[in-house]
Amino acid sequence: MNQEQFGQFWLQLKKPLKTTWGKITEEDLVEIAGDVAKFGSVLQKRYGEVQKEEVSTWANRRYSTWTGNYIGYKDPEPKSASS
């Protein structure tokens, strides 16, 4: 996903990003503010290089699903309290 796509998609991504990737803080979300380069640096800081790629892939799949370009991705079911 390029900068323009990321910026347009940012509002839809913020909540599920923080929910799925708990090391991302509210301050990180404010810092990123729709900037794909800042997104990469925050991921690097919070998760290291290996997981940075995993988080980026997750974001790209969500974007592709929401735009209708990829139908194979499904968000995981939320874990119940009794699990």
C-alpha positions as CSV (number, residue, x, y, z in Angstrom):
1,M,0.0,0.0,0.0
2,N,1.4,3.4,-0.9
3,Q,1.4,6.6,1.1
4,E,-1.9,7.9,-0.5
5,Q,-3.7,4.7,0.2
6,F,-2.4,4.4,3.7
7,G,-3.4,8.0,4.5
8,Q,-7.0,7.4,3.2
9,F,-7.2,4.1,5.0
10,W,-5.7,5.3,8.3
11,L,-9.0,6.1,10.1
12,Q,-10.3,2.6,9.4
13,L,-7.0,1.0,10.5
14,K,-6.4,2.7,13.8
15,K,-8.8,0.8,16.1
16,P,-8.2,-2.7,14.8
17,L,-4.4,-2.0,14.7
18,K,-4.3,-1.1,18.3
19,T,-6.7,-4.0,19.2
20,T,-4.6,-6.6,17.3
21,W,-1.2,-5.3,18.0
22,G,-1.3,-4.2,21.7
23,K,2.2,-2.7,21.9
24,I,1.0,0.2,19.7
25,T,0.0,3.1,22.0
26,E,-2.3,6.0,21.6
27,E,0.7,8.2,21.3
28,D,2.0,6.0,18.5
29,L,-1.3,6.4,16.6
30,V,-1.0,10.2,17.0
31,E,2.6,10.1,15.8
32,I,1.8,8.0,12.8
33,A,-1.2,10.2,11.7
34,G,-1.6,8.4,8.4
35,D,2.1,8.6,7.4
36,V,3.3,5.2,6.1
37,A,7.0,6.0,6.9
38,K,6.2,6.8,10.5
39,F,4.1,3.6,10.7
40,G,7.2,1.6,9.7
41,S,9.4,3.3,12.2
42,V,6.8,2.8,15.0
43,L,6.5,-0.9,14.1
44,Q,10.3,-1.2,14.1
45,K,10.5,0.4,17.6
46,R,7.6,-1.7,19.1
47,Y,8.1,-5.0,17.4
48,G,11.5,-5.3,15.8
49,E,12.2,-6.1,12.2
50,V,10.8,-9.6,12.1
51,Q,7.3,-8.7,13.5
52,K,7.3,-5.3,11.6
53,E,6.9,-7.3,8.4
54,E,4.0,-9.3,10.0
55,V,2.2,-6.2,11.0
56,S,2.7,-4.6,7.6
57,T,1.3,-7.7,5.9
58,W,-1.7,-7.6,8.2
59,A,-2.4,-4.0,7.4
60,N,-2.0,-4.6,3.6
61,R,-4.4,-7.6,3.7
62,R,-7.0,-5.5,5.6
63,Y,-6.7,-2.7,3.0
64,S,-6.9,-5.2,0.1
65,T,-9.9,-6.8,1.7
66,W,-11.7,-3.5,2.3
67,T,-11.1,-2.4,-1.3
68,G,-12.3,-5.7,-2.7
69,N,-8.9,-6.7,-4.1
70,Y,-8.3,-9.7,-1.8
71,I,-11.1,-11.9,-0.4
72,G,-9.0,-14.5,1.3
73,Y,-8.4,-12.5,4.5
74,K,-10.8,-12.6,7.5
75,D,-10.3,-11.0,10.8
76,P,-9.9,-13.6,13.6
77,E,-12.8,-14.2,15.8
78,P,-12.5,-12.3,19.1
79,K,-11.5,-14.5,22.0
80,S,-14.3,-15.0,24.5
81,A,-13.8,-14.4,28.2
82,S,-14.2,-18.1,29.0
83,S,-11.4,-19.2,26.7
